[in-house]
């Protein structure tokens, strides 16, 4: 989610909260200033408090659900990144191992070529010494 999306969600959420709280304050003011007997007023206030409590529980449930979903998403993404890093590490180790084996093979070939050349040079030198004697 981009930064702009986060800001838009934050301002929308803030507006919704303000609207909700303003509605509650307006409802409470209307109840308090309405010409009703005390018993009816207390009953209305009790009903409104129950409604507010239920809505608060609903909002808490939604927030909890969203937080759980977010935690699962973060966990999944973290596992994916760890897997990618591990696979990359394995590929690098395999490449280095192969390169090391190739260098060792080339060194062995070069060593054999030097040994063969030295042996040939020794034979040629021996022939020349035998021919000059």
N, CA, C and O atoms as a MOPAC input file, in Angstrom:
PM7 MOZYME 1SCF
protein

 N      0.84900 1    -1.15800 1     0.00000 1
 C      0.00000 1     0.00000 1     0.00000 1
 C      0.89900 1     1.22500 1     0.00000 1
 O      1.85700 1     1.29300 1     0.77100 1
 N      0.60600 1     2.17100 1    -0.83700 1
 C      1.45200 1     3.34900 1    -0.92800 1
 C      1.16100 1     4.30800 1     0.21800 1
 O      0.17600 1     4.17200 1     0.94400 1
 N      2.04300 1     5.27000 1     0.35000 1
 C      1.91800 1     6.26200 1     1.41600 1
 C      0.64300 1     7.08000 1     1.23700 1
 O     -0.01800 1     7.42500 1     2.21600 1
 N      0.29400 1     7.39400 1    -0.02500 1
 C     -0.92000 1     8.18100 1    -0.28600 1
 C     -2.14400 1     7.39100 1     0.14100 1
 O     -3.07100 1     7.94500 1     0.73300 1
 N     -2.14900 1     6.06200 1    -0.16600 1
 C     -3.27500 1     5.22400 1     0.24900 1
 C     -3.40600 1     5.21200 1     1.76200 1
 O     -4.51500 1     5.27800 1     2.29300 1
 N     -2.27600 1     5.12700 1     2.45900 1
 C     -2.30500 1     5.13200 1     3.93100 1
 C     -2.87000 1     6.45100 1     4.44800 1
 O     -3.64900 1     6.46000 1     5.40100 1
 N     -2.47800 1     7.58100 1     3.81700 1
 C     -2.97900 1     8.87500 1     4.25800 1
 C     -4.47600 1     8.99000 1     3.99600 1
 O     -5.21700 1     9.51500 1     4.82700 1
 N     -4.92400 1     8.49300 1     2.82800 1
 C     -6.35200 1     8.55800 1     2.51000 1
 C     -7.15500 1     7.71400 1     3.47500 1
 O     -8.22000 1     8.13300 1     3.92700 1
 N     -6.65200 1     6.50800 1     3.80200 1
 C     -7.36600 1     5.65900 1     4.74900 1
 C     -7.39800 1     6.30400 1     6.12200 1
 O     -8.39800 1     6.21400 1     6.83300 1
 N     -6.29400 1     6.95900 1     6.49900 1
 C     -6.23900 1     7.61900 1     7.80000 1
 C     -7.21500 1     8.76800 1     7.87300 1
 O     -7.89700 1     8.93600 1     8.88400 1
 N     -7.29800 1     9.57300 1     6.81100 1
 C     -8.21800 1    10.70800 1     6.84700 1
 C     -9.66400 1    10.23100 1     6.76500 1
 O    -10.53900 1    10.82100 1     7.39900 1
 N     -9.93400 1     9.17400 1     5.99600 1
 C    -11.28500 1     8.61100 1     5.91300 1
 C    -11.68000 1     8.02500 1     7.26000 1
 O    -12.80600 1     8.20400 1     7.72400 1
 N    -10.74200 1     7.32500 1     7.87600 1
 C    -11.00600 1     6.74100 1     9.18400 1
 C    -11.24900 1     7.82700 1    10.22600 1
 O    -12.14700 1     7.70700 1    11.05900 1
 N    -10.44700 1     8.88600 1    10.17300 1
 C    -10.61600 1    10.00000 1    11.10900 1
 C    -11.94800 1    10.69600 1    10.90700 1
 O    -12.61000 1    11.07800 1    11.87200 1
 N    -12.34100 1    10.86200 1     9.64600 1
 C    -13.63000 1    11.48900 1     9.35200 1
 C    -14.77000 1    10.62700 1     9.87600 1
 O    -15.72700 1    11.13400 1    10.46100 1
 N    -14.65800 1     9.30000 1     9.65900 1
 C    -15.71700 1     8.39200 1    10.12200 1
 C    -15.81700 1     8.42200 1    11.64400 1
 O    -16.91600 1     8.41600 1    12.20000 1
 N    -14.67500 1     8.45400 1    12.31100 1
 C    -14.68200 1     8.52500 1    13.77700 1
 C    -15.32000 1     9.82800 1    14.24900 1
 O    -16.13000 1     9.83100 1    15.17500 1
 N    -14.95100 1    10.92300 1    13.61100 1
 C    -15.51500 1    12.22700 1    13.98100 1
 C    -17.01400 1    12.26700 1    13.75200 1
 O    -17.76500 1    12.79900 1    14.57000 1
 N    -17.44300 1    11.69700 1    12.62900 1
 C    -18.87300 1    11.64700 1    12.33200 1
 C    -19.61700 1    10.82200 1    13.37600 1
 O    -20.69000 1    11.20600 1    13.84000 1
 N    -19.03200 1     9.68600 1    13.73800 1
 C    -19.65100 1     8.80400 1    14.72200 1
 C    -19.73800 1     9.48000 1    16.09200 1
 O    -20.78800 1     9.46500 1    16.73500 1
 N    -18.63300 1    10.06700 1    16.52800 1
 C    -18.60800 1    10.73700 1    17.83800 1
 C    -19.54000 1    11.94000 1    17.84300 1
 O    -20.24800 1    12.17300 1    18.82300 1
 N    -19.54600 1    12.71000 1    16.74900 1
 C    -20.45100 1    13.85600 1    16.66000 1
 C    -21.90300 1    13.42400 1    16.72000 1
 O    -22.72800 1    14.09000 1    17.34600 1
 N    -22.22200 1    12.30400 1    16.06900 1
 C    -23.58500 1    11.78100 1    16.12200 1
 C    -23.98600 1    11.39200 1    17.52800 1
 O    -25.10700 1    11.65100 1    17.96500 1
 N    -23.05100 1    10.76200 1    18.23900 1
 C    -23.33300 1    10.36600 1    19.62300 1
 C    -23.56400 1    11.58300 1    20.51600 1
 O    -24.48900 1    11.60800 1    21.32800 1
 N    -22.71600 1    12.58000 1    20.35200 1
 C    -22.86200 1    13.79000 1    21.16500 1
 C    -24.18800 1    14.48100 1    20.84500 1
 O    -24.88000 1    14.95400 1    21.74700 1
 N    -24.53700 1    14.53500 1    19.56900 1
 C    -25.80300 1    15.15000 1    19.17800 1
 C    -26.99100 1    14.38500 1    19.72100 1
 O    -27.96200 1    14.98200 1    20.18600 1
 N    -26.91600 1    13.05600 1    19.66400 1
 C    -28.01200 1    12.23800 1    20.18400 1
 C    -28.15300 1    12.43200 1    21.69400 1
 O    -29.26400 1    12.55100 1    22.21200 1
 N    -27.01900 1    12.46200 1    22.39400 1
 C    -27.05900 1    12.65100 1    23.84400 1
 C    -27.62900 1    14.02400 1    24.18800 1
 O    -28.42300 1    14.15300 1    25.12000 1
 N    -27.22700 1    15.04300 1    23.44200 1
 C    -27.74000 1    16.39600 1    23.69800 1
 C    -29.23800 1    16.45400 1    23.44100 1
 O    -29.98200 1    17.07000 1    24.20400 1
 N    -29.68200 1    15.80400 1    22.35300 1
 C    -31.11400 1    15.80600 1    22.03900 1
 C    -31.90100 1    15.11000 1    23.13100 1
 O    -32.98800 1    15.55400 1    23.49900 1
 N    -31.35700 1    14.02300 1    23.64900 1
 C    -32.04900 1    13.30500 1    24.71400 1
 C    -32.09500 1    14.12000 1    26.00600 1
 O    -33.10700 1    14.14200 1    26.70700 1
 N    -30.98900 1    14.78300 1    26.30500 1
 C    -30.92700 1    15.53800 1    27.55400 1
 C    -31.83300 1    16.77400 1    27.53600 1
 O    -32.39900 1    17.14600 1    28.56400 1
 N    -31.96600 1    17.39500 1    26.38700 1
 C    -32.76500 1    18.61500 1    26.31500 1
 C    -34.20100 1    18.37700 1    25.85900 1
 O    -34.99300 1    19.31700 1    25.78800 1
 N    -34.53300 1    17.15600 1    25.55700 1
 C    -35.91200 1    16.85900 1    25.13300 1
 C    -36.82000 1    16.82600 1    26.36500 1
 O    -36.40900 1    16.36100 1    27.42800 1
 N    -38.02100 1    17.30800 1    26.22500 1
 C    -38.93800 1    17.30900 1    27.36700 1
 C    -39.55100 1    15.92100 1    27.57800 1
 O    -40.63600 1    15.62200 1    27.07800 1
 N    -38.81600 1    15.06400 1    28.34700 1
 C    -39.30300 1    13.72200 1    28.65700 1
 C    -39.20600 1    13.50900 1    30.15500 1
 O    -38.39800 1    14.15000 1    30.82700 1
 N    -40.01400 1    12.62500 1    30.67400 1
 C    -39.87700 1    12.27800 1    32.09100 1
 C    -38.55400 1    11.55500 1    32.33500 1
 O    -37.98000 1    10.98600 1    31.40700 1
 N    -38.07700 1    11.57400 1    33.55100 1
 C    -36.79800 1    10.96800 1    33.91600 1
 C    -36.69300 1     9.50000 1    33.56100 1
 O    -35.65500 1     9.05600 1    33.06900 1
 N    -37.74600 1     8.74000 1    33.80000 1
 C    -37.73600 1     7.31100 1    33.51900 1
 C    -37.53900 1     7.06500 1    32.01700 1
 O    -36.74400 1     6.21000 1    31.62800 1
 N    -38.26300 1     7.81300 1    31.17900 1
 C    -38.11400 1     7.65800 1    29.72700 1
 C    -36.71400 1     8.07500 1    29.27500 1
 O    -36.11400 1     7.43400 1    28.41200 1
 N    -36.20500 1     9.15200 1    29.86500 1
 C    -34.87600 1     9.62500 1    29.51300 1
 C    -33.82000 1     8.58600 1    29.87000 1
 O    -32.93100 1     8.30100 1    29.06800 1
 N    -33.91400 1     8.02100 1    31.06800 1
 C    -32.95300 1     6.98800 1    31.48100 1
 C    -33.04900 1     5.77000 1    30.57300 1
 O    -32.02800 1     5.18100 1    30.21800 1
 N    -34.24700 1     5.39300 1    30.20000 1
 C    -34.44000 1     4.25300 1    29.30500 1
 C    -33.81100 1     4.53000 1    27.93600 1
 O    -33.12900 1     3.67900 1    27.36700 1
 N    -34.05700 1     5.74200 1    27.42100 1
 C    -33.46700 1     6.11000 1    26.12700 1
 C    -31.94300 1     6.13000 1    26.19800 1
 O    -31.26700 1     5.64000 1    25.29300 1
 N    -31.40400 1     6.70200 1    27.28100 1
 C    -29.95300 1     6.72600 1    27.45500 1
 C    -29.39000 1     5.31400 1    27.54800 1
 O    -28.35000 1     5.02200 1    26.95800 1
 N    -30.05700 1     4.44800 1    28.27300 1
 C    -29.61100 1     3.06100 1    28.40100 1
 C    -29.60200 1     2.37600 1    27.03500 1
 O    -28.66100 1     1.65600 1    26.70200 1
 N    -30.65500 1     2.60300 1    26.24500 1
 C    -30.72200 1     2.02300 1    24.90100 1
 C    -29.58800 1     2.54200 1    24.02400 1
 O    -28.94800 1     1.77100 1    23.30800 1
 N    -29.34400 1     3.83000 1    24.08000 1
 C    -28.28400 1     4.43100 1    23.26200 1
 C    -26.91000 1     3.92500 1    23.69200 1
 O    -26.05200 1     3.67100 1    22.84600 1
 N    -26.69800 1     3.77900 1    24.98600 1
 C    -25.42000 1     3.25900 1    25.48100 1
 C    -25.21600 1     1.82000 1    25.00700 1
 O    -24.10200 1     1.42600 1    24.66200 1
 N    -26.29300 1     1.04500 1    24.99200 1
 C    -26.20900 1    -0.33300 1    24.50200 1
 C    -25.84000 1    -0.33700 1    23.02400 1
 O    -25.00300 1    -1.13100 1    22.59200 1
 N    -26.46300 1     0.54900 1    22.24900 1
 C    -26.15500 1     0.63700 1    20.81900 1
 C    -24.69400 1     1.03700 1    20.61500 1
 O    -23.99100 1     0.44600 1    19.79600 1
 N    -24.25000 1     2.03200 1    21.35500 1
 C    -22.85900 1     2.48500 1    21.24500 1
 C    -21.91100 1     1.35600 1    21.63500 1
 O    -20.90000 1     1.13600 1    20.96800 1
 N    -22.22700 1     0.64700 1    22.70000 1
 C    -21.38800 1    -0.46300 1    23.15000 1
 C    -21.30600 1    -1.54700 1    22.08200 1
 O    -20.23200 1    -2.08500 1    21.81400 1
 N    -22.45200 1    -1.86400 1    21.47200 1
 C    -22.46000 1    -2.88100 1    20.41400 1
 C    -21.64300 1    -2.43400 1    19.20900 1
 O    -20.89600 1    -3.22700 1    18.63500 1
 N    -21.78000 1    -1.17300 1    18.82500 1
 C    -21.01400 1    -0.66000 1    17.68300 1
 C    -19.52300 1    -0.65100 1    18.00500 1
 O    -18.69800 1    -0.95300 1    17.14200 1
 N    -19.17700 1    -0.30800 1    19.23300 1
 C    -17.77300 1    -0.31500 1    19.63600 1
 C    -17.20500 1    -1.72200 1    19.56800 1
 O    -16.07200 1    -1.91300 1    19.12600 1
 N    -17.97500 1    -2.70300 1    19.99800 1
 C    -17.53200 1    -4.09500 1    19.91900 1
 C    -17.35700 1    -4.52000 1    18.46900 1
 O    -16.40500 1    -5.22800 1    18.13800 1
 N    -18.28400 1    -4.08700 1    17.59200 1
 C    -18.16600 1    -4.40800 1    16.16900 1
 C    -16.89900 1    -3.80700 1    15.56900 1
 O    -16.18100 1    -4.47000 1    14.82000 1
 N    -16.63300 1    -2.54200 1    15.90600 1
 C    -15.43300 1    -1.87700 1    15.40200 1
 C    -14.18300 1    -2.57600 1    15.92800 1
 O    -13.22600 1    -2.78600 1    15.18200 1
 N    -14.19000 1    -2.93600 1    17.20700 1
 C    -13.04100 1    -3.64600 1    17.78600 1
 C    -12.82700 1    -4.98200 1    17.08900 1
 O    -11.68900 1    -5.38600 1    16.85200 1
 N    -13.90800 1    -5.66100 1    16.76300 1
 C    -13.80900 1    -6.94100 1    16.06600 1
 C    -13.20000 1    -6.76000 1    14.67600 1
 O    -12.34500 1    -7.54000 1    14.25700 1
 N    -13.64800 1    -5.73000 1    13.97000 1
 C    -13.10700 1    -5.46400 1    12.62800 1
 C    -11.62600 1    -5.10700 1    12.71600 1
 O    -10.81800 1    -5.58900 1    11.92300 1
 N    -11.27800 1    -4.27000 1    13.67200 1
 C     -9.86900 1    -3.87900 1    13.84500 1
 C     -9.02300 1    -5.11000 1    14.18000 1
 O     -7.92800 1    -5.27700 1    13.64300 1
 N     -9.52400 1    -5.96000 1    15.05500 1
 C     -8.79700 1    -7.17600 1    15.41300 1
 C     -8.61600 1    -8.08000 1    14.19800 1
 O     -7.54100 1    -8.64300 1    13.98900 1
 N     -9.66500 1    -8.21400 1    13.40500 1
 C     -9.59500 1    -9.03900 1    12.20300 1
 C     -8.56900 1    -8.48400 1    11.22000 1
 O     -7.76900 1    -9.23200 1    10.65700 1
 N     -8.59700 1    -7.17300 1    11.01800 1
 C     -7.64200 1    -6.53900 1    10.09700 1
 C     -6.20700 1    -6.70000 1    10.60900 1
 O     -5.29200 1    -6.95600 1     9.82600 1
 N     -6.01200 1    -6.55100 1    11.91400 1
 C     -4.67000 1    -6.70900 1    12.49300 1
 C     -4.18300 1    -8.13700 1    12.31900 1
 O     -3.01100 1    -8.36200 1    12.02000 1
 N     -5.07300 1    -9.10100 1    12.50500 1
 C     -4.69800 1   -10.50300 1    12.32500 1
 C     -4.33000 1   -10.76700 1    10.86800 1
 O     -3.33100 1   -11.42900 1    10.58700 1
 N     -5.13100 1   -10.25300 1     9.94700 1
 C     -4.82900 1   -10.42300 1     8.52400 1
 C     -3.49300 1    -9.78900 1     8.16900 1
 O     -2.70000 1   -10.37000 1     7.42800 1
 N     -3.24800 1    -8.61000 1     8.69300 1
 C     -1.98800 1    -7.92100 1     8.43200 1
 C     -0.81000 1    -8.72500 1     8.98400 1
 O      0.22100 1    -8.85100 1     8.32300 1
 N     -0.96200 1    -9.26200 1    10.17800 1
 C      0.11000 1   -10.06800 1    10.77700 1
 C      0.38500 1   -11.31600 1     9.92800 1
 O      1.54000 1   -11.69800 1     9.73600 1
 N     -0.68000 1   -11.94400 1     9.42200 1
 C     -0.49400 1   -13.12100 1     8.56400 1
 C      0.22600 1   -12.73500 1     7.27300 1
 O      1.11300 1   -13.45300 1     6.81200 1
 N     -0.15700 1   -11.60400 1     6.69800 1
 C      0.47600 1   -11.14900 1     5.45800 1
 C      1.95600 1   -10.85900 1     5.68400 1
 O      2.80600 1   -11.25800 1     4.88900 1
 N      2.25000 1   -10.16500 1     6.76900 1
 C      3.65100 1    -9.86000 1     7.08000 1
 C      4.43800 1   -11.14600 1     7.30000 1
 O      5.57000 1   -11.26800 1     6.83200 1
 N      3.85400 1   -12.09400 1     8.00200 1
 C      4.51600 1   -13.37000 1     8.25300 1
 C      4.78900 1   -14.10800 1     6.94500 1
 O      5.87700 1   -14.64700 1     6.74700 1
 N      3.80200 1   -14.12900 1     6.05800 1
 C      3.96900 1   -14.80600 1     4.76800 1
 C      5.05200 1   -14.12700 1     3.93900 1
 O      5.90300 1   -14.79700 1     3.35400 1
 N      5.01700 1   -12.80800 1     3.88900 1
 C      6.02000 1   -12.07300 1     3.10200 1
 C      7.41500 1   -12.29000 1     3.68200 1
 O      8.37900 1   -12.44200 1     2.93100 1
 N      7.53100 1   -12.30600 1     4.99700 1
 C      8.82100 1   -12.53700 1     5.63500 1
 C      9.34200 1   -13.92800 1     5.30800 1
 O     10.52900 1   -14.09800 1     5.02700 1
 N      8.46200 1   -14.92400 1     5.34200 1
 C      8.86200 1   -16.28900 1     4.99400 1
 C      9.30400 1   -16.36400 1     3.53500 1
 O     10.27100 1   -17.05500 1     3.21600 1
 N      8.60100 1   -15.65700 1     2.64500 1
 C      8.97600 1   -15.64400 1     1.22900 1
 C     10.35500 1   -15.01400 1     1.03400 1
 O     11.17400 1   -15.52000 1     0.26600 1
 N     10.60100 1   -13.92100 1     1.72700 1
 C     11.90700 1   -13.25900 1     1.61500 1
 C     13.00900 1   -14.17600 1     2.14800 1
 O     14.07100 1   -14.29300 1     1.53600 1
 N     12.75800 1   -14.81900 1     3.27900 1
 C     13.75400 1   -15.73200 1     3.85400 1
 C     14.03500 1   -16.89000 1     2.90000 1
 O     15.18300 1   -17.30800 1     2.75000 1
 N     12.99800 1   -17.40400 1     2.26300 1
 C     13.16600 1   -18.50300 1     1.30900 1
 C     13.99100 1   -18.04800 1     0.10800 1
 O     14.87600 1   -18.76700 1    -0.35500 1
 N     13.69400 1   -16.85400 1    -0.38900 1
 C     14.43500 1   -16.31600 1    -1.53100 1
 C     15.90500 1   -16.11600 1    -1.17700 1
 O     16.79000 1   -16.45200 1    -1.96400 1
 N     16.15900 1   -15.57200 1     0.00000 1
 C     17.54500 1   -15.36200 1     0.43800 1
 C     18.26300 1   -16.69900 1     0.56800 1
 O     19.41800 1   -16.82700 1     0.16100 1
 N     17.59000 1   -17.68700 1     1.12900 1
 C     18.18900 1   -19.00900 1     1.29100 1
 C     18.51100 1   -19.63600 1    -0.06200 1
 O     19.58800 1   -20.20100 1    -0.25200 1
 N     17.55700 1   -19.53100 1    -1.01200 1
 C     17.79400 1   -20.08400 1    -2.34200 1
 C     18.94900 1   -19.36500 1    -3.03600 1
 O     19.77300 1   -19.99400 1    -3.70000 1
 N     19.00000 1   -18.05400 1    -2.87900 1
 C     20.09100 1   -17.28300 1    -3.47900 1
 C     21.42400 1   -17.69600 1    -2.86900 1
 O     22.41900 1   -17.84300 1    -3.57900 1
 N     21.43900 1   -17.88200 1    -1.55200 1
 C     22.66800 1   -18.31800 1    -0.87900 1
 C     23.10500 1   -19.67500 1    -1.41200 1
 O     24.28800 1   -19.89100 1    -1.67500 1
 N     22.14700 1   -20.59600 1    -1.57300 1
 C     22.47000 1   -21.92700 1    -2.08200 1
 C     23.01800 1   -21.84300 1    -3.50600 1
 O     23.96200 1   -22.55300 1    -3.85100 1
 N     22.42700 1   -20.97700 1    -4.33400 1
 C     22.91900 1   -20.81200 1    -5.70800 1
 C     24.33100 1   -20.24900 1    -5.73000 1
 O     25.16600 1   -20.68100 1    -6.52500 1
 N     24.59600 1   -19.28700 1    -4.85900 1
 C     25.93900 1   -18.69600 1    -4.79700 1
 C     26.95100 1   -19.72800 1    -4.32800 1
 O     28.04100 1   -19.82800 1    -4.89000 1
 N     26.60100 1   -20.49500 1    -3.30300 1
 C     27.51600 1   -21.52800 1    -2.79900 1
 C     27.79200 1   -22.55800 1    -3.89500 1
 O     28.93200 1   -22.98900 1    -4.06700 1
 N     26.75700 1   -22.95400 1    -4.63500 1
 C     26.93500 1   -23.92000 1    -5.71400 1
 C     27.83700 1   -23.34900 1    -6.80800 1
 O     28.69300 1   -24.05800 1    -7.33600 1
 N     27.65200 1   -22.08500 1    -7.14700 1
 C     28.48700 1   -21.44200 1    -8.17000 1
 C     29.94000 1   -21.36600 1    -7.72900 1
 O     30.85000 1   -21.64800 1    -8.50900 1
 N     30.15100 1   -20.98300 1    -6.47200 1
 C     31.52100 1   -20.88900 1    -5.95200 1
 C     32.16700 1   -22.27400 1    -5.90300 1
 O     33.34400 1   -22.41900 1    -6.23400 1
 N     31.41100 1   -23.28700 1    -5.49600 1
 C     31.93500 1   -24.65000 1    -5.43900 1
 C     32.32000 1   -25.13500 1    -6.83500 1
 O     33.37200 1   -25.74700 1    -7.01700 1
 N     31.46100 1   -24.85800 1    -7.82200 1
 C     31.74700 1   -25.26900 1    -9.19500 1
 C     32.96800 1   -24.53700 1    -9.72400 1
 O     33.83200 1   -25.14400 1   -10.35600 1
 N     33.04400 1   -23.23500 1    -9.47100 1
 C     34.19700 1   -22.45400 1    -9.92100 1
 C     35.47300 1   -22.96200 1    -9.26500 1
 O     36.51500 1   -23.04400 1    -9.91500 1
 N     35.40000 1   -23.29900 1    -7.99300 1
 C     36.56200 1   -23.83500 1    -7.28300 1
 C     37.00000 1   -25.16400 1    -7.88700 1
 O     38.19300 1   -25.40800 1    -8.06500 1
 N     36.03300 1   -26.02300 1    -8.20100 1
 C     36.35800 1   -27.30600 1    -8.82900 1
 C     36.96900 1   -27.08900 1   -10.20900 1
 O     37.91400 1   -27.78500 1   -10.58000 1
 N     36.44200 1   -26.13200 1   -10.97300 1
 C     36.99900 1   -25.83100 1   -12.29800 1
 C     38.43500 1   -25.33500 1   -12.18300 1
 O     39.29500 1   -25.74300 1   -12.96300 1
 N     38.70000 1   -24.46100 1   -11.22000 1
 C     40.05700 1   -23.95000 1   -11.01000 1
 C     40.98700 1   -25.09600 1   -10.61200 1
 O     42.12100 1   -25.17500 1   -11.08500 1
 N     40.49900 1   -25.99000 1    -9.73300 1
 C     41.32800 1   -27.12900 1    -9.31800 1
 C     41.63300 1   -28.02300 1   -10.51800 1
 O     42.76300 1   -28.49300 1   -10.65600 1
 N     40.66900 1   -28.26600 1   -11.37600 1
 C     40.89400 1   -29.08600 1   -12.57400 1
 C     41.89400 1   -28.42900 1   -13.51700 1
 O     42.78500 1   -29.08900 1   -14.05200 1
 N     41.73600 1   -27.11700 1   -13.71400 1
 C     42.67200 1   -26.39600 1   -14.57500 1
 C     44.08300 1   -26.42300 1   -13.98600 1
 O     45.06000 1   -26.56100 1   -14.72200 1
 N     44.19000 1   -26.29400 1   -12.67300 1
 C     45.50100 1   -26.34800 1   -12.01500 1
 C     46.11100 1   -27.73500 1   -12.17100 1
 O     47.31300 1   -27.85400 1   -12.40900 1
 N     45.30800 1   -28.77700 1   -12.04200 1
 C     45.80900 1   -30.14200 1   -12.21100 1
 C     46.28200 1   -30.36400 1   -13.64700 1
 O     47.31800 1   -30.99000 1   -13.87300 1
 N     45.51500 1   -29.84500 1   -14.62800 1
 C     45.92500 1   -29.97700 1   -16.03700 1
 C     47.24100 1   -29.24300 1   -16.27400 1
 O     48.14400 1   -29.76700 1   -16.92700 1
 N     47.34300 1   -28.03000 1   -15.74300 1
 C     48.56200 1   -27.23700 1   -15.90900 1
 C     49.73900 1   -27.94100 1   -15.24900 1
 O     50.84000 1   -27.95200 1   -15.80100 1
 N     49.52400 1   -28.52200 1   -14.08600 1
 C     50.58000 1   -29.25800 1   -13.38000 1
 C     51.04100 1   -30.45100 1   -14.20500 1
 O     52.23900 1   -30.71200 1   -14.31500 1
 N     50.08200 1   -31.17800 1   -14.78700 1
 C     50.42600 1   -32.35200 1   -15.61700 1
 C     51.19100 1   -31.90600 1   -16.85500 1
 O     52.15700 1   -32.55600 1   -17.25300 1
 N     50.76400 1   -30.78900 1   -17.47300 1
 C     51.45500 1   -30.28300 1   -18.65200 1
 C     52.88700 1   -29.88400 1   -18.30700 1
 O     53.81100 1   -30.17200 1   -19.06800 1
 N     53.07700 1   -29.22100 1   -17.16200 1
 C     54.42200 1   -28.82200 1   -16.73000 1
 C     55.27200 1   -30.05900 1   -16.45200 1
 O     56.44600 1   -30.09800 1   -16.81800 1
 N     54.68400 1   -31.07000 1   -15.80600 1
 C     55.42600 1   -32.30800 1   -15.50400 1
 C     55.82200 1   -33.01900 1   -16.80600 1
 O     56.94800 1   -33.49700 1   -16.94900 1
 N     54.86100 1   -33.07900 1   -17.76200 1
 C     55.15600 1   -33.71200 1   -19.05700 1
 C     56.24200 1   -32.93800 1   -19.79900 1
 O     57.15100 1   -33.53600 1   -20.37500 1
 N     56.14600 1   -31.61000 1   -19.78500 1
 C     57.15500 1   -30.78900 1   -20.45700 1
 C     58.50600 1   -30.95300 1   -19.79400 1
 O     59.52600 1   -31.02200 1   -20.48000 1
 N     58.53100 1   -31.01800 1   -18.47900 1
 C     59.79500 1   -31.21200 1   -17.75000 1
 C     60.38700 1   -32.57300 1   -18.06900 1
 O     61.59000 1   -32.69700 1   -18.29900 1
 N     59.54000 1   -33.59300 1   -18.08300 1
 C     60.01900 1   -34.94700 1   -18.40700 1
 C     60.55900 1   -34.99100 1   -19.83400 1
 O     61.59600 1   -35.60300 1   -20.08800 1
 N     59.86100 1   -34.34400 1   -20.76600 1
 C     60.32300 1   -34.31900 1   -22.16800 1
 C     61.64200 1   -33.56500 1   -22.26800 1
 O     62.55400 1   -33.98100 1   -22.98200 1
 N     61.73500 1   -32.43300 1   -21.53200 1
 C     62.98300 1   -31.66600 1   -21.55500 1
 C     64.12200 1   -32.49000 1   -20.96400 1
 O     65.25000 1   -32.41300 1   -21.45100 1
 N     63.85100 1   -33.27600 1   -19.92400 1
 C     64.88500 1   -34.12800 1   -19.32400 1
 C     65.32500 1   -35.19400 1   -20.31900 1
 O     66.51700 1   -35.48700 1   -20.41700 1
 N     64.39200 1   -35.77400 1   -21.05400 1
 C     64.73700 1   -36.79000 1   -22.06500 1
 C     65.57400 1   -36.18000 1   -23.17700 1
 O     66.56400 1   -36.76200 1   -23.62000 1
 N     65.15700 1   -34.98400 1   -23.62600 1
 C     65.89100 1   -34.31900 1   -24.69700 1
 C     67.30100 1   -33.98200 1   -24.23200 1
 O     68.25900 1   -34.14000 1   -24.98800 1
 N     67.43300 1   -33.52400 1   -23.00700 1
 C     68.75000 1   -33.19600 1   -22.45700 1
 C     69.60100 1   -34.44700 1   -22.34400 1
 O     70.79200 1   -34.41200 1   -22.65100 1
 N     69.00800 1   -35.56000 1   -21.90700 1
 C     69.73000 1   -36.82600 1   -21.78000 1
 C     70.20100 1   -37.30000 1   -23.15300 1
 O     71.31900 1   -37.79900 1   -23.28100 1
 N     69.36500 1   -37.15000 1   -24.17600 1
 C     69.75100 1   -37.55200 1   -25.53500 1
 C     70.90200 1   -36.72500 1   -26.02300 1
 O     71.84300 1   -37.24400 1   -26.62400 1
 N     70.83200 1   -35.41100 1   -25.76300 1
 C     71.92000 1   -34.53300 1   -26.21800 1
 C     73.20600 1   -34.86500 1   -25.47900 1
 O     74.27800 1   -34.83700 1   -26.08300 1
 N     73.13300 1   -35.17600 1   -24.19800 1
 C     74.33100 1   -35.53500 1   -23.44200 1
 C     74.90800 1   -36.84600 1   -23.94700 1
 O     76.12400 1   -37.00300 1   -24.04900 1
 N     74.02600 1   -37.78300 1   -24.26100 1
 C     74.49100 1   -39.09500 1   -24.77700 1
 C     75.06700 1   -38.92800 1   -26.17400 1
 O     76.02800 1   -39.61200 1   -26.52800 1
 N     74.50000 1   -38.03400 1   -26.97200 1
 C     74.98900 1   -37.81700 1   -28.32600 1
 C     76.33000 1   -37.10300 1   -28.29200 1
 O     77.15500 1   -37.35700 1   -29.17000 1
 N     76.59100 1   -36.24700 1   -27.35600 1
 C     77.85500 1   -35.49900 1   -27.24700 1
 C     78.94700 1   -36.32500 1   -26.58500 1
 O     80.11600 1   -35.94800 1   -26.67000 1
 N     78.62600 1   -37.41100 1   -25.94200 1
 C     79.64200 1   -38.18600 1   -25.23700 1
 C     80.37700 1   -39.12900 1   -26.12400 1
 O     81.26400 1   -39.84800 1   -25.66200 1

